């Protein structure tokens, strides 16, 4: 059975199971019955892992929703199991200081619905356009047949990134636009993607590999004292995409070498990144230090003691490896909070306008008030009774997400959220096929493509503003790539 038929069956079965879950909840009606949370979490793990494997084996080529299938198994599967285990021990589920134990079911159900809609629209469009000419040649082959000087472009762009970083020491880039801040901090990702293209183009040239892993090591070292696991993991993502692109084209087999490569990356994340970040944050909590006051050497010292079963963090009962991943990587709680808030206090359409203000650059809106969506959400969950009071507070010590479907539900209600997710998934499909052609010779498209990949890797956590920022910038990038900086068409398809 081909992948296009399997996709149809997958969506049909997902809808059927979703309706069964709703029927069970309606018939039982017991808020203390957590069976449905366990069942649906196990179902999400199994079904999305199955989808990931089938897409990996049978899809015509790489596409970013292959990544989303694997991510979904974690964010709405493993995370749900972790939440279920907490519920069974009688532990209250908190979002900030707000108890959301009664609303966890909403988080599981609505997150599942969100993913059904995302995949249904994307697969519908993929199946409808399966015979398009652009789908007749692998991405890897297009790169190999291109005469783009990827290696030179990569180094030139990395020089540009460092120039931006140096300028930021003299001029606050945020006073111009947050885009420049993002380029200075994360623009190296473009360099890494270009280097992986160079590795595909010239597989025997070790120069690209040496530069790639050298930059990966440098960028990881630079963010070790930031306290964010995503910033440490991010430099590894281009190489993982590189593996998928080569595998789908048949240039990389699922053999012992590939297993070792993937295993080393996984081991680094689970055995180093998660314990390291957990210890970093525990140091902050226990000493009262701010994150920028904690040094890398201090944290590494405590990490080595932890590895050797020494020091105060080795036996403090905190989960720092797989358990930390289960507890942290998930969005059940934030979406449950947002939807329950809307159900009990009504929708807040003003939230949409608040998020929309963040899109306007300060160079245009000189007196734009502070817009800190994650900080506002934190205040809402901890200290303020309504969002309008929370947004006016300047006590933004932390940041949390209101979730993707959660923020939409909070702003425009159930049907508005459903429609918005369908439209945005349609946009994501269009963006992928636009970037698919452009990333081979357009640096702006490479940057935009990396933004899409990271949105999927974090399961749309960045869409806590109802997706406004991402969608707006994505359309800006499309305009730039099409009209302002189309890029030289180096690609040779012969």
Secondary structure per residue as TSV (DSSP state, phi and psi in degrees):
chain	resnum	aa	ss	phi	psi
A	1	X	-	360.0	130.8
A	2	X	-	-79.9	166.6
A	3	X	H	-66.0	-29.0
A	4	X	H	-68.8	-35.8
A	5	X	H	-73.9	-41.6
A	6	X	H	-60.1	-36.4
A	7	X	H	-62.5	-41.6
A	8	X	H	-61.8	-46.2
A	9	X	H	-64.1	-38.0
A	10	X	H	-59.6	-47.5
A	11	X	H	-65.7	-41.7
A	12	X	H	-61.2	-46.1
A	13	X	H	-65.3	-40.2
A	14	X	H	-61.0	-42.7
A	15	X	H	-64.3	-41.8
A	16	X	H	-60.8	-47.2
A	17	X	H	-65.1	-38.0
A	18	X	H	-61.0	-44.8
A	19	X	H	-66.4	-36.8
A	20	X	H	-62.1	-40.3
A	21	X	H	-63.6	-41.8
A	22	X	H	-64.0	-41.2
A	23	X	H	-64.0	-42.5
A	24	X	H	-60.9	-45.9
A	25	X	H	-62.7	-38.5
A	26	X	H	-66.3	-40.8
A	27	X	H	-75.1	-38.8
A	28	X	H	-80.8	-51.7
A	29	X	-	59.8	28.7
A	30	X	-	-108.8	113.5
A	31	X	T	-67.9	-16.2
A	32	X	T	-96.0	3.1
A	33	X	-	-91.6	108.0
A	34	X	-	-98.9	11.2
A	35	X	H	-58.3	-40.9
A	36	X	H	-65.6	-32.0
A	37	X	H	-66.8	-43.8
A	38	X	H	-63.6	-48.4
A	39	X	H	-59.7	-48.4
A	40	X	H	-69.3	-33.6
A	41	X	H	-65.8	-45.0
A	42	X	H	-63.2	-39.7
A	43	X	H	-63.4	-43.1
A	44	X	H	-64.7	-39.6
A	45	X	H	-61.1	-51.7
A	46	X	H	-65.3	-46.0
A	47	X	H	-70.8	-39.6
A	48	X	H	-78.9	-29.1
A	49	X	H	-66.5	-40.0
A	50	X	H	-60.1	-45.2
A	51	X	H	-62.5	-43.0
A	52	X	H	-58.8	-46.0
A	53	X	H	-64.3	-44.5
A	54	X	H	-64.7	-42.4
A	55	X	H	-64.8	-38.6
A	56	X	H	-64.6	-38.2
A	57	X	H	-85.7	-38.0
A	58	X	H	-112.7	-18.3
A	59	X	S	-62.1	144.4
A	60	X	S	-58.7	-31.0
A	61	X	S	-162.4	176.1
A	62	X	-	-63.5	139.4
A	63	X	-	-145.8	152.5
A	64	X	T	-66.2	-20.9
A	65	X	H	-73.3	-11.3
A	66	X	H	-63.1	-39.8
A	67	X	H	-65.2	-42.4
A	68	X	H	-62.2	-34.2
A	69	X	H	-61.9	-43.4
A	70	X	H	-68.3	-41.2
A	71	X	H	-63.8	-39.4
A	72	X	H	-60.9	-37.8
A	73	X	H	-58.9	-34.5
A	74	X	I	-77.8	-54.5
A	75	X	I	-72.5	-31.6
A	76	X	I	-118.0	7.8
A	77	X	I	-117.2	-73.5
A	78	X	I	-60.0	-41.9
A	79	X	H	-62.0	-36.9
A	80	X	H	-65.7	-38.5
A	81	X	H	-62.2	-44.2
A	82	X	H	-59.5	-42.8
A	83	X	H	-64.7	-40.9
A	84	X	H	-60.5	-43.9
A	85	X	H	-62.6	-36.7
A	86	X	H	-65.0	-42.1
A	87	X	H	-63.7	-39.3
A	88	X	H	-70.0	-21.5
A	89	X	T	-87.5	0.6
A	90	X	T	84.0	7.0
A	91	X	-	-75.4	136.2
A	92	X	-	-74.6	138.2
A	93	X	-	-92.2	124.2
A	94	X	E	-114.5	146.0
A	95	X	E	-121.5	104.8
A	96	X	T	68.5	-124.3
A	97	X	T	-106.9	10.4
A	98	X	E	-93.9	126.6
A	99	X	E	-76.0	124.1
A	100	X	-	-123.2	21.4
A	101	X	G	-53.5	-42.3
A	102	X	G	-69.6	-15.8
A	103	X	G	-108.4	1.6
A	104	X	H	-58.1	-39.1
A	105	X	H	-56.8	-39.4
A	106	X	H	-61.1	-41.0
A	107	X	H	-61.2	-45.1
A	108	X	H	-63.9	-48.3
A	109	X	H	-65.7	-46.8
A	110	X	H	-72.5	-33.2
A	111	X	H	-64.4	-40.1
A	112	X	H	-63.0	-43.1
A	113	X	H	-61.9	-41.9
A	114	X	H	-56.1	-45.9
A	115	X	H	-72.5	-34.7
A	116	X	H	-59.6	-45.8
A	117	X	H	-65.1	-43.3
A	118	X	H	-60.5	-48.0
A	119	X	H	-71.8	-36.2
A	120	X	H	-61.0	-47.2
A	121	X	H	-67.5	-45.6
A	122	X	H	-62.6	-46.0
A	123	X	H	-67.1	-36.4
A	124	X	H	-59.1	-46.0
A	125	X	H	-70.9	-37.3
A	126	X	H	-62.4	-45.0
A	127	X	H	-67.0	-36.5
A	128	X	H	-68.1	-30.5
A	129	X	T	-111.2	24.2
A	130	X	T	-64.8	-23.1
A	131	X	T	-98.8	8.2
A	132	X	-	-62.4	149.5
A	133	X	G	-59.9	-33.7
A	134	X	G	-66.3	-16.8
A	135	X	G	-93.2	6.3
A	136	X	G	-92.3	-0.5
A	137	X	S	-138.7	131.8
A	138	X	-	-63.1	149.8
A	139	X	H	-59.7	-41.5
A	140	X	H	-60.6	-40.8
A	141	X	H	-66.4	-36.8
A	142	X	H	-63.4	-40.4
A	143	X	H	-65.6	-44.4
A	144	X	H	-63.2	-33.9
A	145	X	T	-88.1	5.7
A	146	X	B	-96.1	147.6
A	147	X	-	-106.3	24.9
A	148	X	-	-66.7	132.3
A	149	X	-	-79.2	71.9
A	150	X	H	-57.0	-41.1
A	151	X	H	-62.8	-45.5
A	152	X	H	-64.7	-44.2
A	153	X	H	-58.5	-41.4
A	154	X	H	-60.2	-46.8
A	155	X	H	-68.7	-40.9
A	156	X	H	-60.2	-42.5
A	157	X	H	-69.4	-34.0
A	158	X	H	-66.8	-35.3
A	159	X	H	-62.6	-40.4
A	160	X	H	-62.0	-42.3
A	161	X	H	-61.1	-44.4
A	162	X	H	-69.6	-30.7
A	163	X	H	-63.4	-41.5
A	164	X	H	-62.7	-39.6
A	165	X	H	-65.6	-39.3
A	166	X	H	-67.9	-42.0
A	167	X	H	-61.1	-37.0
A	168	X	H	-62.9	-22.1
A	169	X	H	-74.7	-20.4
A	170	X	H	-103.6	-37.0
A	171	X	S	-128.5	125.9
A	172	X	-	-66.1	110.1
A	173	X	G	-65.0	-29.3
A	174	X	G	-64.6	-20.1
A	175	X	G	-73.6	-16.4
A	176	X	T	-96.7	-59.5
A	177	X	-	-167.4	145.7
A	178	X	H	-65.3	-20.7
A	179	X	H	-60.6	-40.3
A	180	X	H	-67.7	-34.8
A	181	X	H	-64.6	-43.7
A	182	X	H	-63.5	-40.8
A	183	X	H	-64.4	-39.8
A	184	X	H	-67.3	-38.4
A	185	X	H	-87.0	-33.9
A	186	X	H	-122.2	5.0
A	187	X	T	-66.0	-18.7
A	188	X	H	-60.2	-21.9
A	189	X	H	-59.8	-36.5
A	190	X	H	-60.6	-44.3
A	191	X	H	-59.3	-43.7
A	192	X	H	-66.3	-39.8
A	193	X	H	-64.5	-42.9
A	194	X	H	-62.6	-36.7
A	195	X	H	-67.8	-36.1
A	196	X	H	-67.4	-35.2
A	197	X	H	-62.8	-40.9
A	198	X	H	-63.2	-35.6
A	199	X	H	-68.4	-33.6
A	200	X	H	-72.6	-41.8
A	201	X	H	-64.9	-40.9
A	202	X	T	-129.9	78.3
A	203	X	T	-62.7	-21.4
A	204	X	T	-91.5	-6.4
A	205	X	-	-85.8	113.0
A	206	X	H	-80.1	-13.8
A	207	X	H	-60.3	-44.6
A	208	X	H	-62.1	-40.4
A	209	X	H	-65.2	-42.9
A	210	X	H	-63.2	-44.7
A	211	X	H	-64.5	-41.0
A	212	X	H	-58.9	-53.4
A	213	X	H	-73.6	-26.7
A	214	X	H	-65.0	-43.4
A	215	X	H	-68.9	-38.5
A	216	X	H	-57.3	-48.7
A	217	X	H	-62.4	-42.7
A	218	X	H	-64.1	-46.3
A	219	X	H	-68.1	-34.4
A	220	X	H	-65.8	-43.6
A	221	X	H	-60.9	-35.3
A	222	X	H	-70.9	-20.9
A	223	X	T	-111.5	10.7
A	224	X	T	-64.5	-22.8
A	225	X	T	-104.3	20.7
A	226	X	S	-95.0	-17.5
A	227	X	-	77.3	14.0
A	228	X	-	-117.3	118.5
A	229	X	H	-64.8	-33.1
A	230	X	H	-60.7	-37.4
A	231	X	H	-69.1	-29.1
A	232	X	H	-78.9	-36.4
A	233	X	H	-76.9	-32.3
A	234	X	H	-52.2	-43.7
A	235	X	H	-62.4	-17.6
A	236	X	H	-83.7	-16.1
A	237	X	H	-64.5	-45.7
A	238	X	H	-54.8	-37.1
A	239	X	H	-69.8	-35.2
A	240	X	H	-64.7	-41.9
A	241	X	H	-63.5	-38.7
A	242	X	H	-56.6	-44.1
A	243	X	H	-62.7	-44.6
A	244	X	H	-63.0	-42.9
A	245	X	H	-62.6	-44.0
A	246	X	H	-68.4	-38.9
A	247	X	H	-63.5	-44.5
A	248	X	H	-65.6	-28.8
A	249	X	H	-86.7	-4.3
A	250	X	T	87.0	7.2
A	251	X	S	-89.6	-11.5
A	252	X	S	-131.5	124.7
A	253	X	-	-96.7	158.4
A	254	X	S	-83.4	76.1
A	255	X	S	-117.2	-171.2
A	256	X	H	-62.2	-36.0
A	257	X	H	-63.8	-44.7
A	258	X	H	-64.5	-41.3
A	259	X	H	-61.8	-41.4
A	260	X	H	-65.0	-42.7
A	261	X	H	-61.0	-49.7
A	262	X	H	-66.5	-39.4
A	263	X	H	-63.5	-38.9
A	264	X	H	-65.3	-40.8
A	265	X	H	-64.6	-44.8
A	266	X	H	-62.5	-42.0
A	267	X	H	-64.9	-39.6
A	268	X	I	-60.7	-42.3
A	269	X	I	-68.1	-48.5
A	270	X	I	-77.3	-42.2
A	271	X	I	-88.7	-20.0
A	272	X	I	-115.8	-56.5
A	273	X	I	-61.2	-51.6
A	274	X	H	-63.6	-48.5
A	275	X	H	-62.7	-40.3
A	276	X	H	-61.2	-48.4
A	277	X	H	-67.5	-38.1
A	278	X	H	-61.0	-44.4
A	279	X	H	-66.2	-42.1
A	280	X	H	-55.0	-48.0
A	281	X	H	-72.8	-32.7
A	282	X	H	-66.3	-37.7
A	283	X	H	-59.1	-42.5
A	284	X	H	-62.9	-45.7
A	285	X	H	-65.4	-43.4
A	286	X	H	-78.6	-27.7
A	287	X	H	-102.4	-15.2
A	288	X	-	79.6	8.0
A	289	X	-	-74.5	145.8
A	290	X	-	-75.1	159.2
A	291	X	G	-59.3	-37.8
A	292	X	G	-74.6	-3.9
A	293	X	G	-97.1	-7.9
A	294	X	S	-94.5	127.4
A	295	X	-	-91.3	156.8
A	296	X	H	-63.8	-41.9
A	297	X	H	-62.9	-38.0
A	298	X	H	-63.1	-45.6
A	299	X	H	-69.7	-41.4
A	300	X	H	-62.1	-37.2
A	301	X	H	-62.0	-45.6
A	302	X	H	-68.3	-33.5
A	303	X	H	-64.8	-43.3
A	304	X	H	-64.2	-37.4
A	305	X	H	-65.1	-39.3
A	306	X	H	-62.1	-43.5
A	307	X	H	-62.5	-37.5
A	308	X	T	-87.2	12.1
A	309	X	T	59.9	38.3
A	310	X	-	-124.7	169.5
A	311	X	S	79.5	172.4
A	312	X	T	-76.3	-14.7
A	313	X	T	-93.6	-4.8
A	314	X	S	-79.4	-26.9
A	315	X	S	-130.0	29.3
A	316	X	S	-90.6	4.2
A	317	X	-	81.9	-0.4
A	318	X	-	-81.9	140.6
A	319	X	-	-79.3	128.4
A	320	X	-	-127.8	-6.7
A	321	X	S	-112.0	-113.3
A	322	X	H	-61.4	-40.3
A	323	X	H	-61.0	-38.3
A	324	X	H	-63.4	-41.3
A	325	X	H	-62.0	-42.3
A	326	X	H	-63.9	-38.5
A	327	X	H	-80.4	-29.8
A	328	X	H	-95.7	-42.5
A	329	X	S	-84.6	85.5
A	330	X	-	-174.8	157.6
A	331	X	-	-128.5	24.3
A	332	X	H	-63.8	-48.5
A	333	X	H	-63.4	-46.2
A	334	X	H	-67.1	-40.2
A	335	X	H	-70.1	-36.3
A	336	X	H	-61.3	-44.3
A	337	X	H	-60.3	-48.6
A	338	X	H	-62.9	-45.2
A	339	X	H	-69.0	-41.1
A	340	X	H	-64.7	-37.8
A	341	X	H	-60.5	-45.1
A	342	X	H	-66.4	-37.0
A	343	X	H	-68.9	-35.6
A	344	X	H	-90.8	-33.2
A	345	X	H	-115.1	-0.1
A	346	X	-	91.8	157.5
A	347	X	-	-67.7	155.5
A	348	X	-	-124.9	78.2
A	349	X	T	-60.9	-21.3
A	350	X	H	-63.2	-25.5
A	351	X	H	-61.1	-35.1
A	352	X	H	-63.2	-42.2
A	353	X	H	-67.1	-38.5
A	354	X	H	-60.3	-45.7
A	355	X	H	-67.7	-35.6
A	356	X	H	-63.1	-29.8
A	357	X	H	-64.3	-27.1
A	358	X	T	-67.3	-21.5
A	359	X	T	-72.8	-32.2
A	360	X	S	-74.0	120.7
A	361	X	-	-63.7	147.3
A	362	X	T	-67.6	-21.5
A	363	X	T	-67.0	-23.0
A	364	X	T	-93.6	-46.3
A	365	X	S	-105.6	89.9
A	366	X	T	-59.4	-41.1
A	367	X	T	-101.5	28.9
A	368	X	-	-60.9	128.0
A	369	X	-	-66.8	162.2
A	370	X	-	-63.5	127.8
A	371	X	-	-120.0	102.6
A	372	X	-	-123.1	86.5
A	373	X	H	-63.5	-46.4
A	374	X	H	-65.1	-38.0
A	375	X	H	-67.5	-39.1
A	376	X	H	-62.7	-42.2
A	377	X	H	-62.7	-37.9
A	378	X	H	-63.3	-43.8
A	379	X	H	-64.9	-37.7
A	380	X	H	-62.5	-39.1
A	381	X	H	-80.9	-11.0
A	382	X	H	-121.3	-44.9
A	383	X	T	-128.3	-21.7
A	384	X	-	-111.0	148.0
A	385	X	S	-83.9	-21.1
A	386	X	S	-146.5	161.3
A	387	X	H	-67.9	-32.0
A	388	X	H	-67.3	-34.0
A	389	X	H	-72.3	-38.4
A	390	X	H	-63.8	-38.9
A	391	X	H	-70.2	-22.8
A	392	X	H	-85.7	-8.2
A	393	X	-	-77.6	144.6
A	394	X	-	-103.8	9.6
A	395	X	-	-90.3	61.3
A	396	X	-	-91.2	83.1
A	397	X	-	-88.9	-22.9
A	398	X	-	-138.9	172.6
A	399	X	-	-140.6	135.1
A	400	X	-	-134.2	165.2
A	401	X	-	-104.2	145.2
A	402	X	-	-89.4	-0.1
A	403	X	-	85.7	166.1
A	404	X	H	-78.8	-68.0
A	405	X	H	-66.9	-26.8
A	406	X	H	-65.4	-45.9
A	407	X	H	-67.5	-35.9
A	408	X	H	-66.2	-44.7
A	409	X	H	-61.8	-42.0
A	410	X	H	-60.8	-35.6
A	411	X	H	-87.8	-46.7
A	412	X	H	-129.3	12.0
A	413	X	H	79.9	-177.9
A	414	X	H	-62.6	-57.1
A	415	X	H	-67.9	-32.7
A	416	X	H	-64.7	-39.6
A	417	X	H	-64.7	-43.1
A	418	X	H	-60.7	-48.1
A	419	X	H	-63.6	-42.9
A	420	X	H	-63.5	-42.8
A	421	X	H	-63.8	-41.5
A	422	X	H	-63.0	-44.9
A	423	X	H	-66.1	-40.2
A	424	X	H	-71.3	-32.6
A	425	X	H	-67.6	-36.5
A	426	X	H	-62.5	-40.7
A	427	X	H	-64.4	-41.3
A	428	X	H	-61.8	-39.9
A	429	X	H	-62.6	-44.9
A	430	X	H	-62.0	-43.8
A	431	X	H	-60.6	-43.2
A	432	X	H	-59.2	-46.4
A	433	X	H	-72.8	-26.3
A	434	X	H	-71.3	-48.0
A	435	X	H	-66.3	-35.2
A	436	X	H	-54.0	-37.3
A	437	X	H	-84.2	-35.1
A	438	X	H	-84.8	-29.5
A	439	X	T	-63.0	-18.2
A	440	X	T	-74.2	-16.9
A	441	X	T	-149.0	14.5
A	442	X	-	-134.4	115.3
A	443	X	H	-65.7	-36.7
A	444	X	H	-60.8	-40.2
A	445	X	H	-66.5	-34.5
A	446	X	H	-63.8	-43.6
A	447	X	H	-61.9	-44.9
A	448	X	H	-65.7	-40.0
A	449	X	H	-61.8	-42.4
A	450	X	H	-62.7	-36.1
A	451	X	H	-62.3	-41.0
A	452	X	H	-62.9	-44.5
A	453	X	H	-60.5	-43.1
A	454	X	H	-73.0	-28.8
A	455	X	H	-62.2	-43.2
A	456	X	H	-70.9	-38.7
A	457	X	H	-61.9	-31.5
A	458	X	T	-99.9	17.0
A	459	X	T	52.7	46.3
A	460	X	T	65.5	24.4
A	461	X	G	-59.2	-33.0
A	462	X	G	-69.6	-10.2
A	463	X	G	-88.4	21.2
A	464	X	G	-65.9	-13.8
A	465	X	G	-96.7	28.1
A	466	X	T	70.1	15.0
A	467	X	T	81.0	7.8
A	468	X	H	-62.5	-48.4
A	469	X	H	-63.2	-50.0
A	470	X	H	-61.6	-48.1
A	471	X	H	-64.1	-39.6
A	472	X	H	-64.1	-49.3
A	473	X	H	-66.1	-34.6
A	474	X	H	-60.8	-42.9
A	475	X	H	-68.0	-34.8
A	476	X	H	-62.9	-43.5
A	477	X	H	-63.4	-39.8
A	478	X	H	-60.3	-44.2
A	479	X	H	-62.8	-44.2
A	480	X	I	-62.5	-45.5
A	481	X	I	-66.6	-30.6
A	482	X	I	-87.4	-39.7
A	483	X	I	-113.0	-38.4
A	484	X	I	-95.7	-47.4
A	485	X	-	-132.6	71.3
A	486	X	-	-66.6	-23.6
A	487	X	-	81.9	150.3
A	488	X	-	-70.1	136.7
A	489	X	-	-86.6	81.1
A	490	X	-	-75.3	-21.8
A	491	X	B	-60.7	133.5
A	492	X	-	-117.1	117.0
A	493	X	-	-109.9	76.8
A	494	X	-	-135.4	360.0
